[in-house]
Amino acid sequence: MEGSWLLHGLNIAYELATLGLTTLGLAVVFGLLGVMNMAHGEFVMIGAYSVVTVQAWGWPLFTAFPLAVVVCGALGLVVERWLIRPLYARPFDMLLATWGLAMLLRKLVEAIYGKGYRNVESQLGVPMQFGGIEYPAYRLVLIALAVLLLVGLFFWYRRSAAGLRVRAMTGNPVLAQALGIDTQRLASQAFVIGVVLAGASGVLLAPLVRIEPGIGVDYLLDAFFVLVVGGLGTLGGFAGGVGVIGGSQAVMSSIAGQTSGYAVVLVLSILFLWLRPHGLFGRR
């Protein structure tokens, strides 16, 4: 019985970790810049296909990280400069433009890799003994990595000079610019970082998921629900949204199936939009 509770707890922790990793990039872009990047899930997909690519080339799996960083970073620079920057004052047009970008990226991947599912062959799913039960070692690594990443992000955002400039830009961009902060450059860097984080999360999850061109849609929806519930622009909102959405979905899915888990997440998101539109800890 004790082992069963531990197994359920680890599964919930794993769901929270994967949700946190795939949402972090959108939390940076949407939460700090107000850019609802509808192509967020496609950048996660590109990260996953980076693993497929290096495996097809016969390279070690860890080389997928620099490949995803280079590809997503270059795409992020181009997209921010030529697509996002001219549309900052037109959010609806930006929404449509990034949705079109998402469809373009999806079709490009289909043209290169085909529409079929891909699986990454690796030994990362080997189980290990943990607390009297067997559990995949790679899942434990992902859980630990997600915790370390969130803690590191908290200290960077609160204690570093760069984090101070970001807070100033999001709090009052006009005043920040008057004080000499290059808000345009900072916004560009934040967008690229968000895109690279999305690609990196795709690399991390590739050994555990079925990879196909349409996987980005699910990741985008989950990330959006997290930000709706948690609120925009704060680490507390990000963590709270991950906890509420990930925990509710994991618990309900284990009790009544995955469809019920999605239904609960949708109902929660609608209730928050209706009753608490700023989320749990969002900036007002």
C-alpha positions in Angstrom: 0.0 0.0 0.0 2.8 2.4 0.9 4.6 1.6 -2.4 1.3 2.3 -4.3 1.1 5.8 -2.7 4.7 6.5 -3.5 4.1 5.4 -7.1 1.1 7.7 -7.4 3.1 10.6 -5.8 6.0 10.1 -8.2 3.6 10.0 -11.2 2.0 13.3 -10.1 5.4 14.8 -9.6 6.4 13.7 -13.1 3.3 15.2 -14.6 4.0 18.5 -12.8 7.6 18.4 -13.9 6.8 17.9 -17.6 4.1 20.5 -17.5 6.5 23.0 -15.8 9.2 22.4 -18.4 6.9 22.8 -21.4 5.1 25.9 -20.0 8.2 27.8 -18.9 9.0 29.1 -22.4 5.5 30.5 -22.9 5.5 31.9 -19.3 8.5 34.0 -20.3 7.1 35.2 -23.6 3.5 35.7 -22.6 3.9 36.5 -19.0 6.7 39.1 -19.4 6.2 40.4 -22.9 2.4 39.9 -23.4 3.1 38.0 -26.6 0.7 35.1 -27.0 3.0 32.9 -29.1 0.7 30.4 -30.8 3.7 28.6 -32.2 5.1 27.8 -28.7 4.1 24.1 -29.1 5.8 23.9 -32.4 9.1 25.0 -30.9 8.7 22.1 -28.3 8.1 19.9 -31.3 11.3 21.1 -33.0 13.2 20.2 -29.9 11.8 16.7 -30.0 12.7 16.3 -33.7 16.2 17.5 -32.9 16.6 14.2 -31.0 15.2 12.3 -33.9 17.6 14.0 -36.2 20.8 13.4 -34.2 19.8 9.8 -33.8 19.3 9.4 -37.5 22.8 10.9 -38.1 24.3 8.5 -35.5 25.3 11.2 -33.1 25.0 10.9 -29.3 21.7 12.0 -27.9 23.1 14.8 -25.9 24.1 16.7 -29.1 20.4 17.3 -29.6 20.6 20.1 -27.0 23.1 22.4 -28.9 21.2 21.6 -32.2 17.8 22.6 -30.7 19.4 25.7 -29.1 20.9 26.8 -32.4 17.8 26.1 -34.5 15.3 27.6 -32.0 17.5 30.5 -31.2 18.0 31.4 -34.8 14.3 31.0 -35.5 13.4 33.1 -32.4 15.7 36.0 -33.5 14.1 36.0 -37.0 10.6 35.7 -35.8 10.9 38.4 -33.1 12.6 40.9 -35.5 10.4 40.4 -38.5 7.1 39.1 -37.2 6.6 40.0 -33.5 8.3 43.4 -33.2 6.1 45.2 -35.8 2.9 43.8 -34.1 3.5 44.6 -30.5 0.8 47.3 -30.6 -1.6 44.9 -32.4 -2.1 41.8 -30.2 -4.9 40.3 -32.3 -2.8 40.5 -35.5 0.1 39.0 -33.5 -2.1 36.1 -32.5 -3.0 35.4 -36.1 0.6 35.8 -37.3 2.0 33.3 -34.7 -0.9 30.9 -35.5 0.2 31.1 -39.1 3.8 30.5 -38.1 2.7 27.4 -36.1 1.0 25.9 -39.2 4.0 26.7 -41.4 6.4 25.0 -39.0 4.2 22.0 -38.7 3.9 21.6 -42.4 7.7 22.0 -42.9 8.3 19.2 -40.3 5.7 17.0 -42.1 7.5 17.6 -45.4 10.9 16.6 -43.9 10.0 13.8 -41.5 6.5 12.7 -42.7 3.3 12.5 -40.7 4.0 9.2 -38.9 5.0 8.8 -35.3 8.7 8.6 -34.3 10.1 7.0 -31.1 13.5 7.7 -29.7 15.5 4.6 -29.0 17.4 5.0 -25.8 18.2 3.3 -22.5 17.0 6.3 -20.5 13.7 4.5 -19.4 15.5 1.8 -17.5 13.8 1.4 -14.0 15.7 1.8 -10.8 14.9 0.9 -7.2 13.5 3.9 -5.3 11.7 3.7 -1.9 11.0 0.0 -2.4 9.5 0.4 -5.9 10.8 0.4 -9.4 10.6 3.7 -11.3 12.2 5.0 -14.5 15.4 6.7 -13.7 15.0 9.3 -16.4 11.6 10.4 -14.9 13.4 11.0 -11.6 16.0 13.1 -13.3 13.3 15.2 -15.0 11.6 15.8 -11.7 14.9 16.9 -10.1 15.8 19.1 -13.1 12.4 20.9 -13.1 12.8 21.7 -9.4 16.4 23.0 -9.9 15.3 25.0 -12.9 12.5 26.7 -11.0 14.7 27.5 -8.0 17.4 28.8 -10.2 15.0 31.0 -12.2 13.6 32.4 -8.9 17.0 33.5 -7.7 17.9 34.9 -11.1 14.7 36.9 -11.4 14.9 38.2 -7.9 18.6 38.7 -7.2 20.4 39.4 -10.5 20.9 42.7 -12.3 19.3 41.2 -15.5 16.3 40.1 -13.5 16.0 43.6 -12.1 16.0 45.1 -15.6 13.3 42.6 -16.7 11.1 43.5 -13.7 11.5 47.2 -14.5 10.6 46.6 -18.2 7.5 44.7 -17.4 6.4 47.0 -14.5 6.8 50.3 -16.4 8.5 50.1 -19.9 8.3 53.8 -20.5 10.1 54.6 -17.2 12.6 51.8 -17.8 13.5 53.2 -21.2 13.9 56.7 -19.7 16.3 55.3 -17.2 18.5 54.0 -20.0 17.3 50.4 -20.2 17.2 49.1 -23.8 13.8 47.6 -23.6 13.6 46.6 -27.3 16.8 44.6 -27.0 15.7 43.1 -23.6 12.3 42.1 -25.1 14.1 40.4 -28.1 16.4 38.5 -25.7 13.4 37.4 -23.5 11.6 36.1 -26.6 14.6 34.2 -27.8 15.1 32.7 -24.3 11.5 31.6 -24.2 11.7 29.9 -27.6 15.0 28.2 -26.6 13.4 27.0 -23.4 10.5 25.5 -25.4 13.0 23.7 -27.7 15.0 22.4 -24.7 11.9 21.0 -23.1 11.2 19.1 -26.3 14.7 17.6 -26.2 14.1 16.5 -22.6 10.8 14.9 -23.3 11.6 13.2 -26.6 12.7 9.9 -25.1 9.4 9.6 -23.2 6.7 10.6 -25.8 5.6 9.7 -29.3 6.9 12.3 -31.6 4.8 13.6 -34.5 4.2 17.0 -36.2 0.9 17.6 -34.2 2.3 17.2 -30.7 2.7 21.0 -30.3 -1.0 21.7 -30.0 -1.4 19.8 -26.7 1.6 21.5 -25.2 0.3 24.9 -26.2 -3.1 24.3 -24.7 -1.7 23.0 -21.4 0.7 25.9 -21.1 -2.1 28.4 -21.8 -4.3 26.8 -19.1 -1.4 27.0 -16.6 -1.0 30.7 -17.3 -4.7 31.4 -17.1 -5.0 29.7 -13.7 -1.7 30.9 -12.2 -1.7 34.4 -13.7 0.9 36.3 -15.8 4.2 37.8 -15.0 5.1 36.2 -11.6 6.9 33.1 -10.6 4.3 32.4 -8.0 1.6 32.4 -10.7 3.7 30.0 -12.8 4.2 27.6 -9.9 0.6 27.9 -8.8 -0.8 27.2 -12.3 1.5 24.2 -12.7 0.4 22.8 -9.4 -3.4 23.3 -9.9 -3.5 22.2 -13.6 -1.0 19.5 -13.4 -2.2 18.1 -10.1 -5.9 18.2 -11.1 -5.2 16.5 -14.4 -2.9 13.8 -12.9 -5.3 12.9 -10.1 -8.5 12.9 -12.3 -6.7 10.9 -15.0 -5.6 8.3 -12.6 -9.2 8.0 -11.2 -11.4 8.3 -14.3 -9.2 8.3 -17.3 -7.3 10.9 -19.4 -10.4 12.4 -21.1 -11.9 13.3 -17.6 -8.5 14.8 -16.7 -8.7 17.1 -19.7 -12.3 18.0 -19.0 -11.5 19.0 -15.4 -8.6 21.2 -16.7 -11.0 22.9 -19.2 -13.7 23.5 -16.5 -11.1 25.0 -14.1 -9.7 27.3 -16.8 -13.2 28.6 -17.7 -14.0 29.2 -14.0 -10.8 31.2 -13.5 -11.4 33.2 -16.6 -14.9 34.0 -15.3 -14.3 34.5 -11.6 -10.6 35.4 -11.3 -9.4 36.6 -14.7 -6.0 37.7 -13.3 -5.3 34.2 -12.0 -4.0 33.2 -8.6 -1.0 35.5 -8.4 -1.0 37.5 -11.7 -0.1 41.1 -12.0 -3.1 43.4 -12.1 
